């Protein structure tokens, strides 16, 4: 899979008088695990809603491989996989039925859906749960099903909005590792939104978002070196406390 670029240029979004995003410009590193780090209320979910076209773009531009998403929105969305913070699985359907419904929306045949479902669930450790109702799965396994569903149509970009929210530590770590494996093995471009520092590694490309503004954007360790902070945690705490961009 070829690496895909996704870029925001001067994107702003408001809810009435409240500014949710303020002149946000970022470019994801293709084929890498890009961490969008910010406390609750930073604007992460608003950014995801704009990327997935749930919200209309008010100001700025979103570019997919250099082209505006407004020109070919269907093509853009067909190459994107999304895992939202709130689960959207049907609890009373089986795992396979959930995946079949999603695959049908993308125009996949029944045979292709079943083959891809088995493939994705195999590496996620759920190959034996295809016939189980989602209601019977624990939180971590439901998240894995959502990741498998997001990958079913073979996207080139994967967006995960607080994908580990509400999970225990072991489940969070397992899902984080699995998504990183996707980047290494498939060249998938990932945007992982989180407020948890332990989910971000020093070698990751990191975007720190706070109160709708980008305060830092770069490789985690390099940002710390440039600013004189001893760790990403120290950098994050200082920036979100002061609200002053690192660069």
Short mmCIF file of the C-alpha atoms (twelve columns), coordinates in Angstrom:
data_MODEL
# 
_entry.id   MODEL 
# 
loop_
_atom_site.group_PDB 
_atom_site.id 
_atom_site.type_symbol 
_atom_site.label_atom_id 
_atom_site.label_alt_id 
_atom_site.label_comp_id 
_atom_site.label_asym_id 
_atom_site.label_seq_id 
_atom_site.Cartn_x 
_atom_site.Cartn_y 
_atom_site.Cartn_z 
_atom_site.pdbx_PDB_model_num 
ATOM 1   C CA . UNK A 1   0.000   0.000   0.000  1 
ATOM 2   C CA . UNK A 2   1.385   3.401   -0.978 1 
ATOM 3   C CA . UNK A 3   1.644   6.024   1.739  1 
ATOM 4   C CA . UNK A 4   -1.021  8.706   1.722  1 
ATOM 5   C CA . UNK A 5   -0.766  12.326  2.768  1 
ATOM 6   C CA . UNK A 6   -3.430  14.249  4.651  1 
ATOM 7   C CA . UNK A 7   -3.039  17.954  5.318  1 
ATOM 8   C CA . UNK A 8   -5.044  20.712  6.979  1 
ATOM 9   C CA . UNK A 9   -4.383  24.303  5.986  1 
ATOM 10  C CA . UNK A 10  -5.606  27.149  8.214  1 
ATOM 11  C CA . UNK A 11  -8.705  25.243  9.360  1 
ATOM 12  C CA . UNK A 12  -10.998 27.035  11.814 1 
ATOM 13  C CA . UNK A 13  -14.357 25.969  13.198 1 
ATOM 14  C CA . UNK A 14  -16.755 27.608  15.637 1 
ATOM 15  C CA . UNK A 15  -19.953 26.712  17.433 1 
ATOM 16  C CA . UNK A 16  -21.627 30.083  17.591 1 
ATOM 17  C CA . UNK A 17  -19.251 32.299  19.550 1 
ATOM 18  C CA . UNK A 18  -17.143 29.393  20.805 1 
ATOM 19  C CA . UNK A 19  -14.030 28.676  18.764 1 
ATOM 20  C CA . UNK A 20  -13.290 24.942  18.597 1 
ATOM 21  C CA . UNK A 21  -10.408 25.076  16.098 1 
ATOM 22  C CA . UNK A 22  -8.309  28.171  15.513 1 
ATOM 23  C CA . UNK A 23  -6.244  28.329  12.308 1 
ATOM 24  C CA . UNK A 24  -5.083  24.702  12.499 1 
ATOM 25  C CA . UNK A 25  -2.429  23.687  9.970  1 
ATOM 26  C CA . UNK A 26  -0.952  20.177  10.167 1 
ATOM 27  C CA . UNK A 27  0.386   17.550  7.781  1 
ATOM 28  C CA . UNK A 28  0.383   13.895  8.711  1 
ATOM 29  C CA . UNK A 29  3.588   11.944  8.155  1 
ATOM 30  C CA . UNK A 30  2.613   9.324   5.551  1 
ATOM 31  C CA . UNK A 31  2.855   5.684   6.556  1 
ATOM 32  C CA . UNK A 32  3.417   6.563   10.214 1 
ATOM 33  C CA . UNK A 33  1.660   6.566   13.576 1 
ATOM 34  C CA . UNK A 34  0.772   10.240  14.011 1 
ATOM 35  C CA . UNK A 35  -0.283  11.117  17.562 1 
ATOM 36  C CA . UNK A 36  -2.797  13.926  18.100 1 
ATOM 37  C CA . UNK A 37  -2.289  14.711  21.766 1 
ATOM 38  C CA . UNK A 38  -4.563  17.036  23.677 1 
ATOM 39  C CA . UNK A 39  -6.637  17.242  26.862 1 
ATOM 40  C CA . UNK A 40  -10.403 16.812  26.777 1 
ATOM 41  C CA . UNK A 41  -11.957 19.790  25.032 1 
ATOM 42  C CA . UNK A 42  -8.861  20.493  22.926 1 
ATOM 43  C CA . UNK A 43  -10.774 20.215  19.647 1 
ATOM 44  C CA . UNK A 44  -9.757  16.691  18.649 1 
ATOM 45  C CA . UNK A 45  -13.293 15.416  18.032 1 
ATOM 46  C CA . UNK A 46  -14.193 18.534  16.050 1 
ATOM 47  C CA . UNK A 47  -11.159 17.944  13.865 1 
ATOM 48  C CA . UNK A 48  -12.273 14.354  13.279 1 
ATOM 49  C CA . UNK A 49  -15.801 15.483  12.429 1 
ATOM 50  C CA . UNK A 50  -14.380 17.783  9.755  1 
ATOM 51  C CA . UNK A 51  -12.098 15.094  8.349  1 
ATOM 52  C CA . UNK A 52  -14.991 12.653  8.081  1 
ATOM 53  C CA . UNK A 53  -17.301 15.364  6.676  1 
ATOM 54  C CA . UNK A 54  -19.778 15.065  9.507  1 
ATOM 55  C CA . UNK A 55  -19.331 18.844  9.808  1 
ATOM 56  C CA . UNK A 56  -19.111 21.305  6.957  1 
ATOM 57  C CA . UNK A 57  -15.752 22.996  6.581  1 
ATOM 58  C CA . UNK A 58  -16.197 26.633  7.606  1 
ATOM 59  C CA . UNK A 59  -12.729 27.975  6.919  1 
ATOM 60  C CA . UNK A 60  -9.498  26.598  5.512  1 
ATOM 61  C CA . UNK A 61  -8.683  23.593  3.364  1 
ATOM 62  C CA . UNK A 62  -8.290  19.849  3.843  1 
ATOM 63  C CA . UNK A 63  -6.034  18.188  1.277  1 
ATOM 64  C CA . UNK A 64  -5.811  14.495  0.448  1 
ATOM 65  C CA . UNK A 65  -2.703  13.636  -1.586 1 
ATOM 66  C CA . UNK A 66  -2.516  17.307  -2.483 1 
ATOM 67  C CA . UNK A 67  -6.109  17.669  -3.712 1 
ATOM 68  C CA . UNK A 68  -8.989  19.332  -1.871 1 
ATOM 69  C CA . UNK A 69  -11.424 16.842  -0.363 1 
ATOM 70  C CA . UNK A 70  -14.260 19.051  -1.634 1 
ATOM 71  C CA . UNK A 71  -13.442 18.114  -5.220 1 
ATOM 72  C CA . UNK A 72  -13.875 14.356  -4.822 1 
ATOM 73  C CA . UNK A 73  -15.419 13.741  -1.386 1 
ATOM 74  C CA . UNK A 74  -16.605 10.200  -2.149 1 
ATOM 75  C CA . UNK A 75  -13.184 9.084   -3.305 1 
ATOM 76  C CA . UNK A 76  -11.632 10.645  -0.218 1 
ATOM 77  C CA . UNK A 77  -14.042 8.926   2.171  1 
ATOM 78  C CA . UNK A 78  -13.657 5.584   0.385  1 
ATOM 79  C CA . UNK A 79  -9.939  5.605   1.242  1 
ATOM 80  C CA . UNK A 80  -10.464 6.433   4.893  1 
ATOM 81  C CA . UNK A 81  -11.145 4.131   7.826  1 
ATOM 82  C CA . UNK A 82  -12.528 5.582   11.048 1 
ATOM 83  C CA . UNK A 83  -12.913 4.427   14.652 1 
ATOM 84  C CA . UNK A 84  -14.909 6.972   16.627 1 
ATOM 85  C CA . UNK A 85  -14.733 7.513   20.366 1 
ATOM 86  C CA . UNK A 86  -18.289 6.254   20.861 1 
ATOM 87  C CA . UNK A 87  -18.920 2.721   19.634 1 
ATOM 88  C CA . UNK A 88  -21.178 2.425   16.594 1 
ATOM 89  C CA . UNK A 89  -21.481 -1.359  16.528 1 
ATOM 90  C CA . UNK A 90  -24.918 -2.979  16.624 1 
ATOM 91  C CA . UNK A 91  -24.800 -5.022  19.813 1 
ATOM 92  C CA . UNK A 92  -27.564 -7.399  18.735 1 
ATOM 93  C CA . UNK A 93  -25.871 -8.402  15.489 1 
ATOM 94  C CA . UNK A 94  -22.990 -10.835 15.238 1 
ATOM 95  C CA . UNK A 95  -19.468 -9.693  14.520 1 
ATOM 96  C CA . UNK A 96  -19.758 -10.883 10.916 1 
ATOM 97  C CA . UNK A 97  -23.140 -9.199  10.427 1 
ATOM 98  C CA . UNK A 98  -21.689 -5.876  11.578 1 
ATOM 99  C CA . UNK A 99  -18.843 -6.246  9.116  1 
ATOM 100 C CA . UNK A 100 -21.166 -7.364  6.314  1 
ATOM 101 C CA . UNK A 101 -23.302 -4.267  6.716  1 
ATOM 102 C CA . UNK A 102 -20.269 -1.987  6.597  1 
ATOM 103 C CA . UNK A 103 -18.784 -3.822  3.615  1 
ATOM 104 C CA . UNK A 104 -22.048 -3.610  1.689  1 
ATOM 105 C CA . UNK A 105 -22.070 0.165   2.151  1 
ATOM 106 C CA . UNK A 106 -18.676 0.218   0.436  1 
ATOM 107 C CA . UNK A 107 -19.938 -1.945  -2.425 1 
ATOM 108 C CA . UNK A 108 -18.030 -5.097  -1.483 1 
ATOM 109 C CA . UNK A 109 -19.371 -8.506  -2.452 1 
ATOM 110 C CA . UNK A 110 -20.378 -11.008 0.208  1 
ATOM 111 C CA . UNK A 111 -17.423 -13.213 -0.678 1 
ATOM 112 C CA . UNK A 112 -14.950 -10.335 -0.422 1 
ATOM 113 C CA . UNK A 113 -16.413 -9.234  2.901  1 
ATOM 114 C CA . UNK A 114 -16.138 -12.681 4.441  1 
ATOM 115 C CA . UNK A 115 -12.562 -13.121 3.198  1 
ATOM 116 C CA . UNK A 116 -11.412 -9.734  4.449  1 
ATOM 117 C CA . UNK A 117 -13.294 -10.091 7.723  1 
ATOM 118 C CA . UNK A 118 -11.530 -13.370 8.422  1 
ATOM 119 C CA . UNK A 119 -8.163  -11.828 7.512  1 
ATOM 120 C CA . UNK A 120 -8.525  -8.763  9.717  1 
ATOM 121 C CA . UNK A 121 -9.982  -10.613 12.691 1 
ATOM 122 C CA . UNK A 122 -7.240  -13.232 12.472 1 
ATOM 123 C CA . UNK A 123 -4.402  -10.809 13.210 1 
ATOM 124 C CA . UNK A 124 -6.548  -9.072  15.815 1 
ATOM 125 C CA . UNK A 125 -7.021  -12.386 17.632 1 
ATOM 126 C CA . UNK A 126 -10.790 -12.658 17.061 1 
ATOM 127 C CA . UNK A 127 -11.031 -15.147 14.209 1 
ATOM 128 C CA . UNK A 128 -13.126 -17.488 16.378 1 
ATOM 129 C CA . UNK A 129 -15.690 -14.798 17.301 1 
ATOM 130 C CA . UNK A 130 -17.234 -14.153 13.868 1 
ATOM 131 C CA . UNK A 131 -20.537 -15.744 14.828 1 
ATOM 132 C CA . UNK A 132 -20.747 -14.210 18.308 1 
ATOM 133 C CA . UNK A 133 -23.069 -11.328 19.037 1 
ATOM 134 C CA . UNK A 134 -21.161 -8.133  19.745 1 
ATOM 135 C CA . UNK A 135 -23.030 -7.811  23.051 1 
ATOM 136 C CA . UNK A 136 -21.117 -10.835 24.354 1 
ATOM 137 C CA . UNK A 137 -17.694 -9.248  23.731 1 
ATOM 138 C CA . UNK A 138 -15.739 -7.231  26.270 1 
ATOM 139 C CA . UNK A 139 -14.771 -3.620  25.606 1 
ATOM 140 C CA . UNK A 140 -11.340 -4.395  24.212 1 
ATOM 141 C CA . UNK A 141 -12.677 -6.975  21.798 1 
ATOM 142 C CA . UNK A 142 -15.403 -4.615  20.602 1 
ATOM 143 C CA . UNK A 143 -12.734 -2.048  19.797 1 
ATOM 144 C CA . UNK A 144 -10.844 -4.655  17.800 1 
ATOM 145 C CA . UNK A 145 -14.000 -5.403  15.831 1 
ATOM 146 C CA . UNK A 146 -14.349 -1.691  15.074 1 
ATOM 147 C CA . UNK A 147 -10.753 -1.593  13.848 1 
ATOM 148 C CA . UNK A 148 -11.386 -4.633  11.651 1 
ATOM 149 C CA . UNK A 149 -14.506 -2.948  10.291 1 
ATOM 150 C CA . UNK A 150 -12.566 0.258   9.555  1 
ATOM 151 C CA . UNK A 151 -9.978  -1.777  7.592  1 
ATOM 152 C CA . UNK A 152 -12.470 -3.890  5.661  1 
ATOM 153 C CA . UNK A 153 -12.468 -1.707  2.529  1 
ATOM 154 C CA . UNK A 154 -8.656  -1.429  2.607  1 
ATOM 155 C CA . UNK A 155 -8.266  2.295   3.347  1 
ATOM 156 C CA . UNK A 156 -4.966  4.140   3.092  1 
ATOM 157 C CA . UNK A 157 -5.661  6.385   6.101  1 
ATOM 158 C CA . UNK A 158 -6.939  5.251   9.500  1 
ATOM 159 C CA . UNK A 159 -8.376  7.764   11.979 1 
ATOM 160 C CA . UNK A 160 -8.874  6.736   15.604 1 
ATOM 161 C CA . UNK A 161 -10.558 9.181   17.978 1 
ATOM 162 C CA . UNK A 162 -9.774  8.182   21.586 1 
ATOM 163 C CA . UNK A 163 -9.935  4.545   20.486 1 
ATOM 164 C CA . UNK A 164 -8.788  3.276   23.871 1 
ATOM 165 C CA . UNK A 165 -11.259 5.319   25.942 1 
ATOM 166 C CA . UNK A 166 -12.790 3.323   28.774 1 
ATOM 167 C CA . UNK A 167 -10.555 0.286   28.319 1 
ATOM 168 C CA . UNK A 168 -8.272  -1.323  30.883 1 
ATOM 169 C CA . UNK A 169 -4.520  -0.825  30.622 1 
ATOM 170 C CA . UNK A 170 -3.811  -4.199  28.990 1 
ATOM 171 C CA . UNK A 171 -6.481  -3.651  26.316 1 
ATOM 172 C CA . UNK A 172 -5.240  -0.117  25.613 1 
ATOM 173 C CA . UNK A 173 -1.688  -1.337  25.162 1 
ATOM 174 C CA . UNK A 174 -2.733  -4.243  22.925 1 
ATOM 175 C CA . UNK A 175 -4.752  -2.010  20.605 1 
ATOM 176 C CA . UNK A 176 -1.997  0.596   20.469 1 
ATOM 177 C CA . UNK A 177 0.527   -2.094  19.477 1 
ATOM 178 C CA . UNK A 178 -1.831  -3.497  16.855 1 
ATOM 179 C CA . UNK A 179 -2.317  -0.132  15.198 1 
ATOM 180 C CA . UNK A 180 1.425   0.519   15.164 1 
ATOM 181 C CA . UNK A 181 1.881   -2.849  13.449 1 
ATOM 182 C CA . UNK A 182 -0.462  -1.627  10.694 1 
ATOM 183 C CA . UNK A 183 1.849   1.288   9.980  1 
ATOM 184 C CA . UNK A 184 4.921   -0.920  9.804  1 
ATOM 185 C CA . UNK A 185 3.391   -3.766  7.829  1 
ATOM 186 C CA . UNK A 186 1.029   -1.949  5.460  1 
ATOM 187 C CA . UNK A 187 2.371   1.584   5.269  1 
ATOM 188 C CA . UNK A 188 -0.940  2.837   6.629  1 
ATOM 189 C CA . UNK A 189 -1.112  6.503   7.590  1 
ATOM 190 C CA . UNK A 190 -2.621  6.682   11.079 1 
ATOM 191 C CA . UNK A 191 -3.954  9.593   13.122 1 
ATOM 192 C CA . UNK A 192 -4.341  8.492   16.742 1 
ATOM 193 C CA . UNK A 193 -6.105  11.053  18.942 1 
ATOM 194 C CA . UNK A 194 -5.584  10.703  22.681 1 
ATOM 195 C CA . UNK A 195 -5.241  12.592  25.941 1 
ATOM 196 C CA . UNK A 196 -3.097  9.818   27.440 1 
ATOM 197 C CA . UNK A 197 0.648   10.430  27.333 1 
ATOM 198 C CA . UNK A 198 1.479   6.753   27.831 1 
ATOM 199 C CA . UNK A 199 0.012   6.002   24.382 1 
ATOM 200 C CA . UNK A 200 2.580   8.216   22.663 1 
ATOM 201 C CA . UNK A 201 6.238   7.291   22.088 1 
ATOM 202 C CA . UNK A 202 9.150   9.745   21.816 1 
ATOM 203 C CA . UNK A 203 9.804   8.657   18.215 1 
ATOM 204 C CA . UNK A 204 6.208   9.388   17.108 1 
ATOM 205 C CA . UNK A 205 5.257   12.404  15.034 1 
ATOM 206 C CA . UNK A 206 3.268   14.406  17.619 1 
ATOM 207 C CA . UNK A 207 0.727   17.189  17.259 1 
ATOM 208 C CA . UNK A 208 -0.203  18.895  20.537 1 
ATOM 209 C CA . UNK A 209 -3.617  20.540  20.358 1 
ATOM 210 C CA . UNK A 210 -4.987  22.725  23.137 1 
ATOM 211 C CA . UNK A 211 -8.079  24.945  23.117 1 
ATOM 212 C CA . UNK A 212 -8.305  24.582  19.361 1 
ATOM 213 C CA . UNK A 213 -4.729  25.681  18.652 1 
ATOM 214 C CA . UNK A 214 -1.698  23.677  17.549 1 
ATOM 215 C CA . UNK A 215 0.997   24.280  20.184 1 
ATOM 216 C CA . UNK A 216 3.591   21.846  18.820 1 
ATOM 217 C CA . UNK A 217 4.051   19.700  15.720 1 
ATOM 218 C CA . UNK A 218 7.054   17.446  15.158 1 
ATOM 219 C CA . UNK A 219 8.817   14.288  16.210 1 
ATOM 220 C CA . UNK A 220 8.359   13.894  19.943 1 
ATOM 221 C CA . UNK A 221 11.978  13.606  21.030 1 
ATOM 222 C CA . UNK A 222 13.071  16.362  18.647 1 
ATOM 223 C CA . UNK A 223 10.450  18.700  20.097 1 
ATOM 224 C CA . UNK A 224 11.794  18.062  23.596 1 
ATOM 225 C CA . UNK A 225 15.362  18.681  22.444 1 
ATOM 226 C CA . UNK A 226 14.417  21.922  20.716 1 
ATOM 227 C CA . UNK A 227 12.484  23.261  23.707 1 
ATOM 228 C CA . UNK A 228 14.774  21.967  26.451 1 
ATOM 229 C CA . UNK A 229 12.076  19.804  28.049 1 
ATOM 230 C CA . UNK A 230 13.247  16.557  29.629 1 
ATOM 231 C CA . UNK A 231 10.256  14.521  28.413 1 
ATOM 232 C CA . UNK A 232 7.170   14.702  26.247 1 
ATOM 233 C CA . UNK A 233 5.123   14.757  29.438 1 
ATOM 234 C CA . UNK A 234 6.956   17.853  30.670 1 
ATOM 235 C CA . UNK A 235 6.526   19.535  27.293 1 
ATOM 236 C CA . UNK A 236 2.819   18.718  27.189 1 
ATOM 237 C CA . UNK A 237 2.239   19.966  30.730 1 
ATOM 238 C CA . UNK A 238 4.110   23.211  30.135 1 
ATOM 239 C CA . UNK A 239 2.418   23.998  26.831 1 
ATOM 240 C CA . UNK A 240 -1.116  23.215  27.964 1 
ATOM 241 C CA . UNK A 241 -0.606  25.183  31.170 1 
ATOM 242 C CA . UNK A 242 0.760   28.272  29.426 1 
ATOM 243 C CA . UNK A 243 -1.070  27.933  26.101 1 
ATOM 244 C CA . UNK A 244 1.980   29.230  24.223 1 
ATOM 245 C CA . UNK A 245 3.124   27.415  21.039 1 
ATOM 246 C CA . UNK A 246 6.495   25.670  21.203 1 
ATOM 247 C CA . UNK A 247 7.521   27.083  17.831 1 
# 
